[in-house]
Amino acid sequence: MDLNARFHNVAVVGAAGKMGSGISLLLARELTFRALEDPSGSYTLNLIDLNEAMLEGLLRYLQEHGAREAEKHMDRLRRVCGAEDAVQVFVREMMARIRTGTSLPLAQDARMVFEAAFENEALKIRIYRELAALCSSETYFFSNTSSIPLRVMSEASGLQGRLIGFHFYNPSAVQKLIELITPSDCREDLKALSLEIAETMGKIVVPSNDIAGFIGNGHLMRDGLHAIAEVERLAPEHGFHQSVFMVDRVSRDWLLRPMGIFQLMDYVGLDVFQLILNVMNKHLDEHLHSDLIDRLVARGLKGGETLDGAQRDGFFHYEKTRPIAVMNPDTGDYVSLERPWAQEALARLGEHPEPALNWKALKGDPERETKLRTYFAKFKAWPSLGADLALRHLRADRERALRLVEQGVAVRAEDVNRVLQMGFMHLYGPVLDYLFESERCASEAGISRS
C-alpha cells in the first residue's frame, strides 16, 4: 500500500495535546491537499483524545492554523484550486474531512495511526494493545515517544514490525526535526514510508537506535542531572536557590542557549522529566534519578504549559513565560529575582569574556562560527566562576554526546550535534571540537605513544 492510499484514513491518538495538535495540523494539511488533488477519493482524519473540551479547542486551532498552512503553500493550492477564495475552500475541505472522538474505535479503519499520548509506558502499551485488536493487520503505527523503547511497546502489544518511533520536537508543526527510531524488527517498507512522510511534511530526519531515551532525551536527562549535581555542589557555599539561579544563568547566557537548563526542564514538565528518568532507569544499566525532582513533583510543581501557552511553576515561578522568582526547595517558597541576592549571585559569576555574545543576536549571524570560536577560545584562561561552570558543563556535554555514540544510541557524533541544534535550538553541538581540540590531540597522542 503506497502513501497516498494510506492517507485515505489516518488517525491521531492524543490529538488535542501540545504535541498531538501540531501533528494533527500537519496531517490535516497533507490529507486535504491530497483530497483536492483526488476529488474522487475518500480521505478522513480521525482525531482522538479523552478530553472533549480540548478536542473543541483543537478544532478551533485547526481552523485558524489551517488557513495559515494554506497560505504558506499557495503555489500548491493554486494548482488544485482556482477559486478566488482558495484559502477558505481549503479550510472548509479540511474541516469536512475531520472526525473527532474520545474512544479508540474511531481509529479502527485507519491505515496509519500517529500516537502522541502522555509519555507513560503502561498507558502507551494499553493503547497499542487495543489498537492492535481494532485495526487491520496492514495498519502502520507511528509513536511520538521520546524515551520508551519501541521494541518494548511492540512486543507487549503484538505489533511487531508495524510500529516505528516518529519523534517530533516541540512545537511539532514548526520544528523541522524528526528523530526516527527503528526497532530491529521494523518492516523495511515502514522505514521507507516514514522517510517519505517526513519529506512530505518538510522535516529533516536524524536516525536513532532503539535505546531508551534515544538521542534527544538521552542527552537532556543527563544534562539536567548534571545541572542538579552542580547546584548541590555549589549550595553549601552560595545557598540553594542562589545556586539554581546561577547554574541556570550560566547555561543560558554563558553557553548561549535560548533558555537556561532549569527553565528548559520547567518547559518540558518536571513530571515528564521524572517519567523519562524512570523509563531510562528501568531499561538502562545506569542510575538515572533525582530526589530533588521527586520532591518538587510531590509538591505539585510539575511545570509544563497551560492551554493558553503560559508556563506553569517548577524551578521558577512565571509571569506568563518569564521567570520572576526561583524555588527554595527547603521552604517551598519562591524567592523574587528582583531582590538584591540575584544581583549578588550574578556578581559572583563574574564578567563574560569579551565581546559578550547572546543567543538571539547570533542565531542569524553569518559570522556565527567565527564569533563562537573566538568567544570560547577565551574561556580556559578566563578567571571567573561563570567560566569555570560553563567549561564544566561543556566538557560534560561533550562526554555525554560521545557516550551516546559509544552506546550505539546515535550512529555518529554529528547526529547528536544535529539533534541539539535543531531540536533544542542550540547554536552549536555538544561535540565542540574547536573548543577541546588541544585536549583531544593530547589524548590521542598519549594513546598512540602507549
N, C-alpha and C positions, 0 to 999 in steps of 0.2 A: 504494500500500500504506500503510495507516494505522499509527500507532504500535503499537497492540495487536497487529496482525498481525506487525509486525517483532519484537515481544518473544517470539514463539514460538520463535525461535532466535537467541541472542546469543552472541558470543564476546569474550573479553578476551585480548589478546596482551601478555605481560609481566605476567601476573596476580598473581604472587607477590611482586613488588617493593613498595617503600614506597608508591608511588602506585597501582599496579595492585591491591593488596589492598583499598584503600579503594573504588576504582571497582568492583571485583568485589562488595563488600558492598552498595553502593547498587543495583547492577543485580540482585543476588540478591534483595534486599528487594522491589523493584518487580515483578520477574518472578514471585516467589512469591505476592504479593498477587493478581496477575492470574490465576495458576493457580487459586487458591482461589475467585476470583470467576467463573471459567470452567472448571468441573470437566471439561467435555468436551474442552477444548483441550489441545494438547501444547506444553509450554514447557520449553526446555532452555537452560542456561547452560554454555558451554564455556570452561574456564579453562586457558590455555596458558602454560607457562613452561619454559625449558630445564632448570631446577633442580628435580629431583624432590623433594629434601628440603624445599625451600621450598614446593613445592606441598602437601606433607603439613602443613607449618606453616600454610599458607593455609586448609586445610580446618578445622583447629582454631580458627583465628581466626574464620572464618565461623560456625562452630557457636556459639562463645561470644558473638560480637557480634550474630549473628542474633537471639538471644533478646532482647538489649537493643533492637534495632531494632523487634522486635515489641511490646515493652512501650511504646516511645515512640509507637507508632501503634496504641494499644489500641482506640480508637474504630473505626478502620477494620477492625481484626482482629475485633472483636465482631460487626461487620455480616456477616462472611463465615464466621465460625466460632463456633458457640455452645457448644463443648465447654468444660468447666471447665479443662482443661489446654490452652487455646488456644495459649499461647506454645510449648509443647512440640510441638503439632501443626504450628504454623508452621515451627519449626526442622526437624522431620522432613520436611515437604513441601519446604522449601528445599534441604536436603541431597540429597534424592532427585532433584532437578532438575539437579544439578551433575555435569558430567563434567570430568575433568582429563586433561591430556596434555602431552607435551613437543614435539609437532610441529604445524605449521600445518594439515595436512589435517583436523584436528579442527574447524577453522572453516569447512569447505567449504560447509556448509548454512546458515551464519549469514546472517541478514538485516541484522544490524548487527554491526560489529566495532569494538571500542574498543581502541586501541593505546596501551600505556604502556611501550614498550621504552626502553632507555637512550638518552640524548639524543646520538645519533650519526647523522649524516646518511646515511652509507653503509649502516649497519645498517638504518635505517628504510626506505630505498629498497629494499633487498634483501627485506625483509619484505613491503612493499606489492607488489612485482613478483610474488612467489609467491602472495600472496593474490588478486591480480588474475587469475591463471591458475586458481586453485582455486574462487573464489566466483562466484555468479551475477552477471550484469550489472546486477541490481537491488539488489545489496548496497550498503549505505552504510557509510562508514568515518569514524571519529572519532579524531583523533590528539591525544594529550596533549602533543604537542611544545610546548616553552616558548620555542623560538627559531628553528627551521628553517622557512623559507618553505614554505607549503603548496603553492604553485604548482610549486616545485622537485620535491617528492615526487610530486605529482600527474602532472606531465609525464613524469617518469622512469619511472613505473610504469604509465602508461596509464589512470589512474583519473580523468581529467579530469571534473570536475563531481560526483564521488561522494565526495570527501574534504573534510572540514572540520576546522578546529582547535577542539578542545573541551578547553581547558586548565584542569584542576583545580588547586587550590592545596593544599599540604600542611598538615595531613592531609586527604586528599581526601574522606573520609567525613564530616568535620566542617566544614571550611571552606565558607562559603556562596558564595564567588566562582567564577564560570566566566568565563574570558576566551575569547570566541567570535571565532575568526579565520576569515573567509570569503574564500577566493580569488576572483578575478574571474570564474572560470568555474563557480563553485559553483551547483548546481541550486537553484532557488527553493524547491522542496519540502523539500530537505535543510536549508536555513536555517530554515524553519518547523518542521520536525521537531526540530531542535536546540533551539529555544526551548521546544518542548513537553516535551522530555526534561528540560531544566534546571528547568522549573516542576515537573515530576513529582518530581524529586529534591530540591526545596526550595532550589534555587540561584538566585542573582541574577547576571544576565548583564551583562557590560561588553563592548561590541564593540571589536575591534582590527582594524586593517587588516593585510594580509598582507606585513609588512615585518619582516625578521629581528630577532628579539629581542622583538617585539611591545611591549606596554606594560610588563609586569612586569619582564622581564629587560632590556628596553631601558633601563629606569631603574636596575635593580640593578647591572648590569655597570658602568655609568658611575659609579655611587655607589661601588662597590668600587675602581675605578681612581682615583677622587678620593681616597679614604682612603689608598691606597698612595702616591699622589703627596704627600700631606700628611706621611706618615711619612718619605719620602725628603727632604722639605724640612726637617723637624724634626731628623732624625737627627744631622747634624753637631754640633748644639748639645746635644742631650739623649740621644743614643745610640739605636741602632736598636730594641732590644726595649722600651726605655722609651717610645719614640715610638709603637710599635704599641699598647702598653697605654694610653697617653694618648688617642690618637685613638679607640680602641675605647670607652674610658670616656666620652669626650665624646659620642660618637654614641648611647650608651645613656642616661647619666644627665642630660646637659645637653639633649639633644634629645628625651628622654622616650620612648624606644623600648623594646620588650620585650627586645632584646638588642643588643649593640654590633655594628658593621659587620663586624669580623673574626670574631666568634663566629658571626654570621649566615652569612658565607662558609664557615666550617667546617661549619655545619649543612647548607647546600646541598650541600657537597662541593667541595673545591678542584679535583678532576679534572673535575667537572661545570661549574664556573665556567670552567675553561680551555677545555673543549669549546664552551661557549656563546660565549665570546670569539672562538674560532676560526670559528664559524659566522657570527657578525656581521661579523667582519673580512673574511670571504670574500664576503659578499653586500652589504656596505655600502661606500660610498666614505668610509671613516673608519678611522683606525688605532686598533684596539682590541686591546691586547696588554699583558701584564705579564711581564717577565723574572722577577720575584720569584715569581709563581705557578708559572711553569715550573720554577724551582729547587726549590720545595717539593714539587711533584708528582713530580719526578725523584727526590727523596729518599724517595718512598713516603708522604709526608704528604698524604693525599688527603681527610681529613675524612670527612663523612657519618656515618651511624648504623650501629651493629651491629644484628643481628637482635633483640636484647633491648632496643633503644632507647637504649643508651649512645652517647655521642658519641666518634667517632674523632678522633685528634690531627690538628691542622692548624696554624694560627697559635698555638693554645693546646693544652696538654696538659690532659686532663679526668679528673675523678673522677666517673664516670657522665656527668652532663650539666653539671657545674660546672667552669668553668675554674680550674685551680690553678697553672698555670705558662705562660709565654709563650715562644715560639720566638725564639732568637737565630740568624738565618739564616746568619750568618758562621761560627758554630762548629757549628751543627746541634744544639745543646743546648737544653734547656728551662730557663728561669730561674724559680724559685719566686716566686709572688706574695706569699708570706709574708715575703720578705726586706725589709730596710729601704728598698731602692730604690723599691719600689712606693708606699710612703707618701710618699717624697720626690717622686715623679712626680705624685702627687695634689696635693701641696702646691704644685707649680709651676703646676698648672691654676688654683688659687685657689678661692675660695668661690663657690657658686651665688648668683644673685640670690634675695632673699627675697620671698615664702616659698618655700623649697625644695619642689619637687614630685617625684613619681615616677610612672612609667607605671602600675604596678599600682593605686595608690590612685585615679588619675584615670580609669581605664578605665570605671568605672561611675558616675562622679560627675556628677550632673545639672547642676552648675555648671562643668563642664569647660571650656566655651568661654570663659567669663569669666575663669577662672583662667589659662588658656593665654594669653589676650590680655594680661593684667596681667603675667604672667611674662616673655613675650617682649618686651614694651614696654621692659623694663629692660636688655635685652641691649646695645643700642648704646652706652649710657653706662657699662657695667659694665667696670671696668678689670682684666681678667684674661685670661690665656692661654686658659682654658677658654671664656670668652665669645667671644673672637676666633675660635677654632677652630669653635665652634658656628655663629657667624654666617657664616663662610666656607662651611661645609657647607650651611647653609640656603639661601644665595644660589646655590650650585652646584646644589642640589636643584631649586630653582625654575627655573633656566635649563634644566636637563635636561628638566623636565616640559613647559615651554613649547616647547622644541625638538621634543619628540615630537609635539606638535600641529602645529608648522610643517612637519615632515617628513611629515605625514599618517598617522603611526602611530596616534595617538588622534584621535578626532573632536573632543573637547572637553577643555579642561584639567580639567574636573570628572571626566572618566573616568580620568585619571591619578591624581587625588586618591583616587578610589574604589578603584582597584586597590591603591594603597599602604595605604589604611586597612583595606580588607577582606582583601586577600591577604597583607599584611605586618604587619597589626595595629598600624599607626601610629595615633596619636591624632588626627592632622591630616594633610592632604595637603600635598605639596610646593609647590603654588601657594598660599602662605600670605599672602594679600593684606593681612591686618591687621598683619603684621609689616613688609611692604615698601610699604605704602600711600603713604607720603610720597615714596619713591623713584619709584614708578610714576607718581604725579601729576606730579612734577617732569619725568620723562622725556616724558610726554605733552604737557606744557606746552611743552617745548623743541621737540618735533616740530611742534606747531601754530604756534609762532612762526616756524619756518623755512619 
